């Protein structure tokens, strides 16, 4: 059974839309991954994350793509890289990550509700 939370618990998780503006290789990662820089607009700015999305996405096709991410987790050290956000995705039937994204362009920084 899935643990239930309150609506107040849900409101504590700050999930926003941002646009990927840069993608770099991450050769030090244990599993194949990219280093992402995501623009969340003026209020939040540009934040960094690593993402294990090399199976379905090339660096070139990620740039300009809007993604959904948790922006209020504390930074997390991943090897020599400091990840500041958690870009959200779901596994396909093979366990590979498929990114979550809005199906229409929305302003960067828009909050999930």
Secondary structure, 3 states (H helix, E strand, C coil): CCCCCCHHHHHHCCEEEEEEEEEEECCCCCCCCEEEEEECCCCCCEEEEEECCCCCCCHHHHCCCEEEEECCCCCEEECCEEECCEECEEECCCCCEEECCCCCCCCCCCECC
